[in-house]
Amino acid sequence: MLTLEIQIGGNFYQALTKLKHAWDMWSSIPVLVTTEEYEEEARQLLEGSFHEIRDIIRIINWKKIQRLFELEKEMAGLKDEIGM
């Protein structure tokens, strides 16, 4: 199970707290979606207070999520076109 938190600014401590809590409670894989601008700030927090999830958390740039959506949309269109 994944737990997603989208954070493009603001309080990263709070976002990581939510993800850590979900990991503690349900052993879910924490996923932080953010911008390249804030990736470093998130990684710095993972070196300190949130070191327990440092090796588990996935930090994903929002552009990758957008690209995934575009590819899935394109794939659905191709499937319709060929009758799958």
mmCIF file as gemmi writes it, N, C-alpha and C atoms, coordinates in Angstrom:
data_model
loop_
_atom_site.group_PDB
_atom_site.id
_atom_site.type_symbol
_atom_site.label_atom_id
_atom_site.label_alt_id
_atom_site.label_comp_id
_atom_site.label_asym_id
_atom_site.label_entity_id
_atom_site.label_seq_id
_atom_site.pdbx_PDB_ins_code
_atom_site.Cartn_x
_atom_site.Cartn_y
_atom_site.Cartn_z
_atom_site.occupancy
_atom_site.B_iso_or_equiv
_atom_site.pdbx_formal_charge
_atom_site.auth_seq_id
_atom_site.auth_asym_id
_atom_site.pdbx_PDB_model_num
ATOM 1 N N . MET Axp A 1 ? 0.848 -1.177 0 1 0 ? 1 A 1
ATOM 2 C CA . MET Axp A 1 ? 0 0 0 1 0 ? 1 A 1
ATOM 3 C C . MET Axp A 1 ? 0.892 1.238 0 1 0 ? 1 A 1
ATOM 4 N N . LEU Axp A 2 ? 0.491 2.213 -0.791 1 0 ? 2 A 1
ATOM 5 C CA . LEU Axp A 2 ? 1.197 3.486 -0.851 1 0 ? 2 A 1
ATOM 6 C C . LEU Axp A 2 ? 0.406 4.554 -0.107 1 0 ? 2 A 1
ATOM 7 N N . THR Axp A 3 ? 1.116 5.475 0.514 1 0 ? 3 A 1
ATOM 8 C CA . THR Axp A 3 ? 0.504 6.664 1.088 1 0 ? 3 A 1
ATOM 9 C C . THR Axp A 3 ? 1.126 7.855 0.397 1 0 ? 3 A 1
ATOM 10 N N . LEU Axp A 4 ? 0.31 8.633 -0.294 1 0 ? 4 A 1
ATOM 11 C CA . LEU Axp A 4 ? 0.787 9.793 -1.046 1 0 ? 4 A 1
ATOM 12 C C . LEU Axp A 4 ? 0.558 11.077 -0.279 1 0 ? 4 A 1
ATOM 13 N N . GLU Axp A 5 ? 1.532 11.943 -0.348 1 0 ? 5 A 1
ATOM 14 C CA . GLU Axp A 5 ? 1.402 13.296 0.189 1 0 ? 5 A 1
ATOM 15 C C . GLU Axp A 5 ? 1.943 14.223 -0.893 1 0 ? 5 A 1
ATOM 16 N N . ILE Axp A 6 ? 1.129 15.172 -1.312 1 0 ? 6 A 1
ATOM 17 C CA . ILE Axp A 6 ? 1.554 16.13 -2.333 1 0 ? 6 A 1
ATOM 18 C C . ILE Axp A 6 ? 1.899 17.426 -1.631 1 0 ? 6 A 1
ATOM 19 N N . GLN Axp A 7 ? 3.144 17.863 -1.823 1 0 ? 7 A 1
ATOM 20 C CA . GLN Axp A 7 ? 3.629 19.059 -1.132 1 0 ? 7 A 1
ATOM 21 C C . GLN Axp A 7 ? 4.462 19.865 -2.12 1 0 ? 7 A 1
ATOM 22 N N . ILE Axp A 8 ? 3.949 21.005 -2.547 1 0 ? 8 A 1
ATOM 23 C CA . ILE Axp A 8 ? 4.69 21.838 -3.482 1 0 ? 8 A 1
ATOM 24 C C . ILE Axp A 8 ? 5.182 23.136 -2.836 1 0 ? 8 A 1
ATOM 25 N N . GLY Axp A 9 ? 5.091 23.186 -1.551 1 0 ? 9 A 1
ATOM 26 C CA . GLY Axp A 9 ? 5.558 24.329 -0.779 1 0 ? 9 A 1
ATOM 27 C C . GLY Axp A 9 ? 5.005 24.227 0.627 1 0 ? 9 A 1
ATOM 28 N N . GLY Axp A 10 ? 5.392 25.132 1.45 1 0 ? 10 A 1
ATOM 29 C CA . GLY Axp A 10 ? 4.837 25.14 2.786 1 0 ? 10 A 1
ATOM 30 C C . GLY Axp A 10 ? 5.585 24.274 3.778 1 0 ? 10 A 1
ATOM 31 N N . ASN Axp A 11 ? 4.843 23.577 4.612 1 0 ? 11 A 1
ATOM 32 C CA . ASN Axp A 11 ? 5.396 22.875 5.753 1 0 ? 11 A 1
ATOM 33 C C . ASN Axp A 11 ? 5.735 21.415 5.433 1 0 ? 11 A 1
ATOM 34 N N . PHE Axp A 12 ? 6.987 21.17 5.043 1 0 ? 12 A 1
ATOM 35 C CA . PHE Axp A 12 ? 7.416 19.812 4.73 1 0 ? 12 A 1
ATOM 36 C C . PHE Axp A 12 ? 7.495 18.95 5.977 1 0 ? 12 A 1
ATOM 37 N N . TYR Axp A 13 ? 7.758 19.54 7.096 1 0 ? 13 A 1
ATOM 38 C CA . TYR Axp A 13 ? 7.805 18.781 8.346 1 0 ? 13 A 1
ATOM 39 C C . TYR Axp A 13 ? 6.457 18.119 8.592 1 0 ? 13 A 1
ATOM 40 N N . GLN Axp A 14 ? 5.395 18.871 8.399 1 0 ? 14 A 1
ATOM 41 C CA . GLN Axp A 14 ? 4.05 18.335 8.596 1 0 ? 14 A 1
ATOM 42 C C . GLN Axp A 14 ? 3.749 17.232 7.571 1 0 ? 14 A 1
ATOM 43 N N . ALA Axp A 15 ? 4.143 17.427 6.332 1 0 ? 15 A 1
ATOM 44 C CA . ALA Axp A 15 ? 3.91 16.418 5.295 1 0 ? 15 A 1
ATOM 45 C C . ALA Axp A 15 ? 4.638 15.124 5.639 1 0 ? 15 A 1
ATOM 46 N N . LEU Axp A 16 ? 5.899 15.235 6.055 1 0 ? 16 A 1
ATOM 47 C CA . LEU Axp A 16 ? 6.662 14.042 6.413 1 0 ? 16 A 1
ATOM 48 C C . LEU Axp A 16 ? 6.128 13.388 7.679 1 0 ? 16 A 1
ATOM 49 N N . THR Axp A 17 ? 5.591 14.188 8.582 1 0 ? 17 A 1
ATOM 50 C CA . THR Axp A 17 ? 4.965 13.636 9.791 1 0 ? 17 A 1
ATOM 51 C C . THR Axp A 17 ? 3.784 12.753 9.414 1 0 ? 17 A 1
ATOM 52 N N . LYS Axp A 18 ? 2.964 13.213 8.494 1 0 ? 18 A 1
ATOM 53 C CA . LYS Axp A 18 ? 1.813 12.418 8.046 1 0 ? 18 A 1
ATOM 54 C C . LYS Axp A 18 ? 2.281 11.113 7.405 1 0 ? 18 A 1
ATOM 55 N N . LEU Axp A 19 ? 3.304 11.195 6.573 1 0 ? 19 A 1
ATOM 56 C CA . LEU Axp A 19 ? 3.805 9.995 5.908 1 0 ? 19 A 1
ATOM 57 C C . LEU Axp A 19 ? 4.421 9.021 6.906 1 0 ? 19 A 1
ATOM 58 N N . LYS Axp A 20 ? 5.152 9.535 7.867 1 0 ? 20 A 1
ATOM 59 C CA . LYS Axp A 20 ? 5.767 8.671 8.882 1 0 ? 20 A 1
ATOM 60 C C . LYS Axp A 20 ? 4.69 8 9.723 1 0 ? 20 A 1
ATOM 61 N N . HIS Axp A 21 ? 3.661 8.745 10.057 1 0 ? 21 A 1
ATOM 62 C CA . HIS Axp A 21 ? 2.558 8.192 10.846 1 0 ? 21 A 1
ATOM 63 C C . HIS Axp A 21 ? 1.884 7.04 10.084 1 0 ? 21 A 1
ATOM 64 N N . ALA Axp A 22 ? 1.628 7.233 8.801 1 0 ? 22 A 1
ATOM 65 C CA . ALA Axp A 22 ? 1.01 6.174 7.997 1 0 ? 22 A 1
ATOM 66 C C . ALA Axp A 22 ? 1.927 4.951 7.928 1 0 ? 22 A 1
ATOM 67 N N . TRP Axp A 23 ? 3.221 5.168 7.826 1 0 ? 23 A 1
ATOM 68 C CA . TRP Axp A 23 ? 4.18 4.061 7.803 1 0 ? 23 A 1
ATOM 69 C C . TRP Axp A 23 ? 4.171 3.317 9.143 1 0 ? 23 A 1
ATOM 70 N N . ASP Axp A 24 ? 4.163 4.086 10.236 1 0 ? 24 A 1
ATOM 71 C CA . ASP Axp A 24 ? 4.12 3.478 11.577 1 0 ? 24 A 1
ATOM 72 C C . ASP Axp A 24 ? 2.841 2.659 11.784 1 0 ? 24 A 1
ATOM 73 N N . MET Axp A 25 ? 1.711 3.194 11.364 1 0 ? 25 A 1
ATOM 74 C CA . MET Axp A 25 ? 0.416 2.565 11.622 1 0 ? 25 A 1
ATOM 75 C C . MET Axp A 25 ? 0.138 1.383 10.694 1 0 ? 25 A 1
ATOM 76 N N . TRP Axp A 26 ? 0.431 1.536 9.406 1 0 ? 26 A 1
ATOM 77 C CA . TRP Axp A 26 ? -0.01 0.551 8.424 1 0 ? 26 A 1
ATOM 78 C C . TRP Axp A 26 ? 1.129 -0.052 7.591 1 0 ? 26 A 1
ATOM 79 N N . SER Axp A 27 ? 2.35 0.307 7.895 1 0 ? 27 A 1
ATOM 80 C CA . SER Axp A 27 ? 3.506 -0.153 7.112 1 0 ? 27 A 1
ATOM 81 C C . SER Axp A 27 ? 3.359 0.172 5.633 1 0 ? 27 A 1
ATOM 82 N N . SER Axp A 28 ? 2.698 1.287 5.348 1 0 ? 28 A 1
ATOM 83 C CA . SER Axp A 28 ? 2.521 1.698 3.957 1 0 ? 28 A 1
ATOM 84 C C . SER Axp A 28 ? 3.803 2.367 3.453 1 0 ? 28 A 1
ATOM 85 N N . ILE Axp A 29 ? 4.001 2.336 2.166 1 0 ? 29 A 1
ATOM 86 C CA . ILE Axp A 29 ? 5.178 2.964 1.567 1 0 ? 29 A 1
ATOM 87 C C . ILE Axp A 29 ? 4.895 4.452 1.397 1 0 ? 29 A 1
ATOM 88 N N . PRO Axp A 30 ? 5.687 5.304 2.049 1 0 ? 30 A 1
ATOM 89 C CA . PRO Axp A 30 ? 5.451 6.744 1.945 1 0 ? 30 A 1
ATOM 90 C C . PRO Axp A 30 ? 5.958 7.298 0.613 1 0 ? 30 A 1
ATOM 91 N N . VAL Axp A 31 ? 5.116 8.124 -0.025 1 0 ? 31 A 1
ATOM 92 C CA . VAL Axp A 31 ? 5.463 8.741 -1.299 1 0 ? 31 A 1
ATOM 93 C C . VAL Axp A 31 ? 5.204 10.241 -1.181 1 0 ? 31 A 1
ATOM 94 N N . LEU Axp A 32 ? 6.247 11.022 -1.392 1 0 ? 32 A 1
ATOM 95 C CA . LEU Axp A 32 ? 6.133 12.475 -1.362 1 0 ? 32 A 1
ATOM 96 C C . LEU Axp A 32 ? 6.244 12.991 -2.786 1 0 ? 32 A 1
ATOM 97 N N . VAL Axp A 33 ? 5.199 13.653 -3.258 1 0 ? 33 A 1
ATOM 98 C CA . VAL Axp A 33 ? 5.196 14.262 -4.58 1 0 ? 33 A 1
ATOM 99 C C . VAL Axp A 33 ? 5.473 15.745 -4.386 1 0 ? 33 A 1
ATOM 100 N N . THR Axp A 34 ? 6.509 16.244 -5.066 1 0 ? 34 A 1
ATOM 101 C CA . THR Axp A 34 ? 6.91 17.631 -4.865 1 0 ? 34 A 1
ATOM 102 C C . THR Axp A 34 ? 7.584 18.175 -6.12 1 0 ? 34 A 1
ATOM 103 N N . THR Axp A 35 ? 8.14 19.358 -6.02 1 0 ? 35 A 1
ATOM 104 C CA . THR Axp A 35 ? 8.854 19.991 -7.132 1 0 ? 35 A 1
ATOM 105 C C . THR Axp A 35 ? 10.354 19.835 -6.927 1 0 ? 35 A 1
ATOM 106 N N . GLU Axp A 36 ? 11.108 20.02 -8 1 0 ? 36 A 1
ATOM 107 C CA . GLU Axp A 36 ? 12.563 19.928 -7.869 1 0 ? 36 A 1
ATOM 108 C C . GLU Axp A 36 ? 13.093 20.986 -6.898 1 0 ? 36 A 1
ATOM 109 N N . GLU Axp A 37 ? 12.405 22.08 -6.808 1 0 ? 37 A 1
ATOM 110 C CA . GLU Axp A 37 ? 12.803 23.159 -5.903 1 0 ? 37 A 1
ATOM 111 C C . GLU Axp A 37 ? 12.8 22.705 -4.441 1 0 ? 37 A 1
ATOM 112 N N . TYR Axp A 38 ? 11.852 21.838 -4.085 1 0 ? 38 A 1
ATOM 113 C CA . TYR Axp A 38 ? 11.686 21.443 -2.688 1 0 ? 38 A 1
ATOM 114 C C . TYR Axp A 38 ? 12.232 20.052 -2.362 1 0 ? 38 A 1
ATOM 115 N N . GLU Axp A 39 ? 12.714 19.34 -3.368 1 0 ? 39 A 1
ATOM 116 C CA . GLU Axp A 39 ? 13.249 18 -3.116 1 0 ? 39 A 1
ATOM 117 C C . GLU Axp A 39 ? 14.387 18.032 -2.095 1 0 ? 39 A 1
ATOM 118 N N . GLU Axp A 40 ? 15.274 18.995 -2.219 1 0 ? 40 A 1
ATOM 119 C CA . GLU Axp A 40 ? 16.421 19.073 -1.306 1 0 ? 40 A 1
ATOM 120 C C . GLU Axp A 40 ? 15.973 19.328 0.134 1 0 ? 40 A 1
ATOM 121 N N . GLU Axp A 41 ? 14.996 20.198 0.304 1 0 ? 41 A 1
ATOM 122 C CA . GLU Axp A 41 ? 14.484 20.467 1.654 1 0 ? 41 A 1
ATOM 123 C C . GLU Axp A 41 ? 13.924 19.191 2.277 1 0 ? 41 A 1
ATOM 124 N N . ALA Axp A 42 ? 13.19 18.428 1.485 1 0 ? 42 A 1
ATOM 125 C CA . ALA Axp A 42 ? 12.632 17.172 1.985 1 0 ? 42 A 1
ATOM 126 C C . ALA Axp A 42 ? 13.746 16.196 2.345 1 0 ? 42 A 1
ATOM 127 N N . ARG Axp A 43 ? 14.761 16.099 1.511 1 0 ? 43 A 1
ATOM 128 C CA . ARG Axp A 43 ? 15.875 15.176 1.775 1 0 ? 43 A 1
ATOM 129 C C . ARG Axp A 43 ? 16.644 15.575 3.041 1 0 ? 43 A 1
ATOM 130 N N . GLN Axp A 44 ? 16.778 16.852 3.291 1 0 ? 44 A 1
ATOM 131 C CA . GLN Axp A 44 ? 17.455 17.314 4.505 1 0 ? 44 A 1
ATOM 132 C C . GLN Axp A 44 ? 16.681 16.885 5.74 1 0 ? 44 A 1
ATOM 133 N N . LEU Axp A 45 ? 15.368 17.003 5.705 1 0 ? 45 A 1
ATOM 134 C CA . LEU Axp A 45 ? 14.551 16.565 6.838 1 0 ? 45 A 1
ATOM 135 C C . LEU Axp A 45 ? 14.655 15.05 7.039 1 0 ? 45 A 1
ATOM 136 N N . LEU Axp A 46 ? 14.824 14.316 5.958 1 0 ? 46 A 1
ATOM 137 C CA . LEU Axp A 46 ? 14.953 12.862 6.056 1 0 ? 46 A 1
ATOM 138 C C . LEU Axp A 46 ? 16.28 12.438 6.661 1 0 ? 46 A 1
ATOM 139 N N . GLU Axp A 47 ? 17.255 13.302 6.652 1 0 ? 47 A 1
ATOM 140 C CA . GLU Axp A 47 ? 18.546 13.004 7.28 1 0 ? 47 A 1
ATOM 141 C C . GLU Axp A 47 ? 18.48 13.182 8.798 1 0 ? 47 A 1
ATOM 142 N N . GLY Axp A 48 ? 17.495 13.924 9.273 1 0 ? 48 A 1
ATOM 143 C CA . GLY Axp A 48 ? 17.383 14.185 10.707 1 0 ? 48 A 1
ATOM 144 C C . GLY Axp A 48 ? 16.19 13.501 11.327 1 0 ? 48 A 1
ATOM 145 N N . SER Axp A 49 ? 15.163 14.27 11.556 1 0 ? 49 A 1
ATOM 146 C CA . SER Axp A 49 ? 13.989 13.807 12.305 1 0 ? 49 A 1
ATOM 147 C C . SER Axp A 49 ? 13.303 12.595 11.697 1 0 ? 49 A 1
ATOM 148 N N . PHE Axp A 50 ? 13.397 12.407 10.407 1 0 ? 50 A 1
ATOM 149 C CA . PHE Axp A 50 ? 12.657 11.343 9.739 1 0 ? 50 A 1
ATOM 150 C C . PHE Axp A 50 ? 13.576 10.273 9.165 1 0 ? 50 A 1
ATOM 151 N N . HIS Axp A 51 ? 14.701 10.062 9.84 1 0 ? 51 A 1
ATOM 152 C CA . HIS Axp A 51 ? 15.678 9.095 9.335 1 0 ? 51 A 1
ATOM 153 C C . HIS Axp A 51 ? 15.121 7.666 9.256 1 0 ? 51 A 1
ATOM 154 N N . GLU Axp A 52 ? 14.09 7.372 10.034 1 0 ? 52 A 1
ATOM 155 C CA . GLU Axp A 52 ? 13.514 6.019 10.018 1 0 ? 52 A 1
ATOM 156 C C . GLU Axp A 52 ? 12.907 5.667 8.658 1 0 ? 52 A 1
ATOM 157 N N . ILE Axp A 53 ? 12.413 6.658 7.928 1 0 ? 53 A 1
ATOM 158 C CA . ILE Axp A 53 ? 11.788 6.388 6.632 1 0 ? 53 A 1
ATOM 159 C C . ILE Axp A 53 ? 12.681 6.799 5.462 1 0 ? 53 A 1
ATOM 160 N N . ARG Axp A 54 ? 13.88 7.24 5.751 1 0 ? 54 A 1
ATOM 161 C CA . ARG Axp A 54 ? 14.793 7.74 4.709 1 0 ? 54 A 1
ATOM 162 C C . ARG Axp A 54 ? 15.004 6.722 3.587 1 0 ? 54 A 1
ATOM 163 N N . ASP Axp A 55 ? 15.157 5.453 3.924 1 0 ? 55 A 1
ATOM 164 C CA . ASP Axp A 55 ? 15.438 4.437 2.909 1 0 ? 55 A 1
ATOM 165 C C . ASP Axp A 55 ? 14.176 3.828 2.305 1 0 ? 55 A 1
ATOM 166 N N . ILE Axp A 56 ? 13.018 4.216 2.806 1 0 ? 56 A 1
ATOM 167 C CA . ILE Axp A 56 ? 11.753 3.652 2.351 1 0 ? 56 A 1
ATOM 168 C C . ILE Axp A 56 ? 10.97 4.633 1.484 1 0 ? 56 A 1
ATOM 169 N N . ILE Axp A 57 ? 11.032 5.907 1.852 1 0 ? 57 A 1
ATOM 170 C CA . ILE Axp A 57 ? 10.225 6.922 1.187 1 0 ? 57 A 1
ATOM 171 C C . ILE Axp A 57 ? 10.631 7.084 -0.273 1 0 ? 57 A 1
ATOM 172 N N . ARG Axp A 58 ? 9.659 7.392 -1.074 1 0 ? 58 A 1
ATOM 173 C CA . ARG Axp A 58 ? 9.89 7.718 -2.483 1 0 ? 58 A 1
ATOM 174 C C . ARG Axp A 58 ? 9.575 9.193 -2.667 1 0 ? 58 A 1
ATOM 175 N N . ILE Axp A 59 ? 10.536 9.934 -3.173 1 0 ? 59 A 1
ATOM 176 C CA . ILE Axp A 59 ? 10.32 11.35 -3.478 1 0 ? 59 A 1
ATOM 177 C C . ILE Axp A 59 ? 10.204 11.449 -4.989 1 0 ? 59 A 1
ATOM 178 N N . ILE Axp A 60 ? 9.055 11.909 -5.441 1 0 ? 60 A 1
ATOM 179 C CA . ILE Axp A 60 ? 8.759 11.933 -6.87 1 0 ? 60 A 1
ATOM 180 C C . ILE Axp A 60 ? 8.449 13.358 -7.308 1 0 ? 60 A 1
ATOM 181 N N . ASN Axp A 61 ? 9.076 13.751 -8.395 1 0 ? 61 A 1
ATOM 182 C CA . ASN Axp A 61 ? 8.812 15.059 -8.978 1 0 ? 61 A 1
ATOM 183 C C . ASN Axp A 61 ? 7.425 15.03 -9.623 1 0 ? 61 A 1
ATOM 184 N N . TRP Axp A 62 ? 6.66 16.078 -9.428 1 0 ? 62 A 1
ATOM 185 C CA . TRP Axp A 62 ? 5.293 16.141 -9.928 1 0 ? 62 A 1
ATOM 186 C C . TRP Axp A 62 ? 5.24 15.976 -11.443 1 0 ? 62 A 1
ATOM 187 N N . LYS Axp A 63 ? 6.317 16.341 -12.143 1 0 ? 63 A 1
ATOM 188 C CA . LYS Axp A 63 ? 6.336 16.215 -13.602 1 0 ? 63 A 1
ATOM 189 C C . LYS Axp A 63 ? 6.287 14.752 -14.031 1 0 ? 63 A 1
ATOM 190 N N . LYS Axp A 64 ? 6.828 13.856 -13.21 1 0 ? 64 A 1
ATOM 191 C CA . LYS Axp A 64 ? 6.767 12.432 -13.524 1 0 ? 64 A 1
ATOM 192 C C . LYS Axp A 64 ? 5.337 11.916 -13.404 1 0 ? 64 A 1
ATOM 193 N N . ILE Axp A 65 ? 4.596 12.425 -12.448 1 0 ? 65 A 1
ATOM 194 C CA . ILE Axp A 65 ? 3.189 12.042 -12.288 1 0 ? 65 A 1
ATOM 195 C C . ILE Axp A 65 ? 2.393 12.533 -13.491 1 0 ? 65 A 1
ATOM 196 N N . GLN Axp A 66 ? 2.668 13.759 -13.914 1 0 ? 66 A 1
ATOM 197 C CA . GLN Axp A 66 ? 1.993 14.314 -15.084 1 0 ? 66 A 1
ATOM 198 C C . GLN Axp A 66 ? 2.313 13.485 -16.329 1 0 ? 66 A 1
ATOM 199 N N . ARG Axp A 67 ? 3.561 13.105 -16.492 1 0 ? 67 A 1
ATOM 200 C CA . ARG Axp A 67 ? 3.976 12.292 -17.642 1 0 ? 67 A 1
ATOM 201 C C . ARG Axp A 67 ? 3.287 10.923 -17.615 1 0 ? 67 A 1
ATOM 202 N N . LEU Axp A 68 ? 3.208 10.312 -16.435 1 0 ? 68 A 1
ATOM 203 C CA . LEU Axp A 68 ? 2.524 9.03 -16.294 1 0 ? 68 A 1
ATOM 204 C C . LEU Axp A 68 ? 1.065 9.145 -16.73 1 0 ? 68 A 1
ATOM 205 N N . PHE Axp A 69 ? 0.4 10.205 -16.314 1 0 ? 69 A 1
ATOM 206 C CA . PHE Axp A 69 ? -0.996 10.431 -16.689 1 0 ? 69 A 1
ATOM 207 C C . PHE Axp A 69 ? -1.116 10.553 -18.212 1 0 ? 69 A 1
ATOM 208 N N . GLU Axp A 70 ? -0.209 11.323 -18.824 1 0 ? 70 A 1
ATOM 209 C CA . GLU Axp A 70 ? -0.248 11.516 -20.275 1 0 ? 70 A 1
ATOM 210 C C . GLU Axp A 70 ? -0.032 10.193 -21.016 1 0 ? 70 A 1
ATOM 211 N N . LEU Axp A 71 ? 0.916 9.386 -20.543 1 0 ? 71 A 1
ATOM 212 C CA . LEU Axp A 71 ? 1.176 8.094 -21.184 1 0 ? 71 A 1
ATOM 213 C C . LEU Axp A 71 ? -0.007 7.145 -21.046 1 0 ? 71 A 1
ATOM 214 N N . GLU Axp A 72 ? -0.632 7.125 -19.871 1 0 ? 72 A 1
ATOM 215 C CA . GLU Axp A 72 ? -1.791 6.256 -19.671 1 0 ? 72 A 1
ATOM 216 C C . GLU Axp A 72 ? -2.966 6.691 -20.549 1 0 ? 72 A 1
ATOM 217 N N . LYS Axp A 73 ? -3.126 7.998 -20.702 1 0 ? 73 A 1
ATOM 218 C CA . LYS Axp A 73 ? -4.18 8.526 -21.562 1 0 ? 73 A 1
ATOM 219 C C . LYS Axp A 73 ? -3.907 8.135 -23.025 1 0 ? 73 A 1
ATOM 220 N N . GLU Axp A 74 ? -2.664 8.259 -23.443 1 0 ? 74 A 1
ATOM 221 C CA . GLU Axp A 74 ? -2.283 7.881 -24.801 1 0 ? 74 A 1
ATOM 222 C C . GLU Axp A 74 ? -2.496 6.38 -25.02 1 0 ? 74 A 1
ATOM 223 N N . MET Axp A 75 ? -2.111 5.583 -24.04 1 0 ? 75 A 1
ATOM 224 C CA . MET Axp A 75 ? -2.277 4.141 -24.14 1 0 ? 75 A 1
ATOM 225 C C . MET Axp A 75 ? -3.754 3.761 -24.245 1 0 ? 75 A 1
ATOM 226 N N . ALA Axp A 76 ? -4.608 4.41 -23.476 1 0 ? 76 A 1
ATOM 227 C CA . ALA Axp A 76 ? -6.045 4.13 -23.538 1 0 ? 76 A 1
ATOM 228 C C . ALA Axp A 76 ? -6.591 4.469 -24.922 1 0 ? 76 A 1
ATOM 229 N N . GLY Axp A 77 ? -6.124 5.575 -25.49 1 0 ? 77 A 1
ATOM 230 C CA . GLY Axp A 77 ? -6.559 5.959 -26.836 1 0 ? 77 A 1
ATOM 231 C C . GLY Axp A 77 ? -6.113 4.939 -27.868 1 0 ? 77 A 1
ATOM 232 N N . LEU Axp A 78 ? -4.896 4.446 -27.764 1 0 ? 78 A 1
ATOM 233 C CA . LEU Axp A 78 ? -4.415 3.431 -28.701 1 0 ? 78 A 1
ATOM 234 C C . LEU Axp A 78 ? -5.186 2.133 -28.563 1 0 ? 78 A 1
ATOM 235 N N . LYS Axp A 79 ? -5.504 1.755 -27.335 1 0 ? 79 A 1
ATOM 236 C CA . LYS Axp A 79 ? -6.292 0.537 -27.116 1 0 ? 79 A 1
ATOM 237 C C . LYS Axp A 79 ? -7.667 0.67 -27.755 1 0 ? 79 A 1
ATOM 238 N N . ASP Axp A 80 ? -8.297 1.827 -27.617 1 0 ? 80 A 1
ATOM 239 C CA . ASP Axp A 80 ? -9.592 2.06 -28.243 1 0 ? 80 A 1
ATOM 240 C C . ASP Axp A 80 ? -9.473 1.987 -29.761 1 0 ? 80 A 1
ATOM 241 N N . GLU Axp A 81 ? -8.428 2.577 -30.28 1 0 ? 81 A 1
ATOM 242 C CA . GLU Axp A 81 ? -8.216 2.624 -31.727 1 0 ? 81 A 1
ATOM 243 C C . GLU Axp A 81 ? -8.064 1.23 -32.333 1 0 ? 81 A 1
ATOM 244 N N . ILE Axp A 82 ? -7.392 0.322 -31.626 1 0 ? 82 A 1
ATOM 245 C CA . ILE Axp A 82 ? -7.19 -1.008 -32.185 1 0 ? 82 A 1
ATOM 246 C C . ILE Axp A 82 ? -8.205 -2.028 -31.649 1 0 ? 82 A 1
ATOM 247 N N . GLY Axp A 83 ? -9.124 -1.563 -30.839 1 0 ? 83 A 1
ATOM 248 C CA . GLY Axp A 83 ? -10.21 -2.418 -30.374 1 0 ? 83 A 1
ATOM 249 C C . GLY Axp A 83 ? -9.863 -3.36 -29.234 1 0 ? 83 A 1
ATOM 250 N N . MET Axp A 84 ? -9.007 -2.932 -28.368 1 0 ? 84 A 1
ATOM 251 C CA . MET Axp A 84 ? -8.644 -3.772 -27.216 1 0 ? 84 A 1
ATOM 252 C C . MET Axp A 84 ? -9.434 -3.385 -25.992 1 0 ? 84 A 1
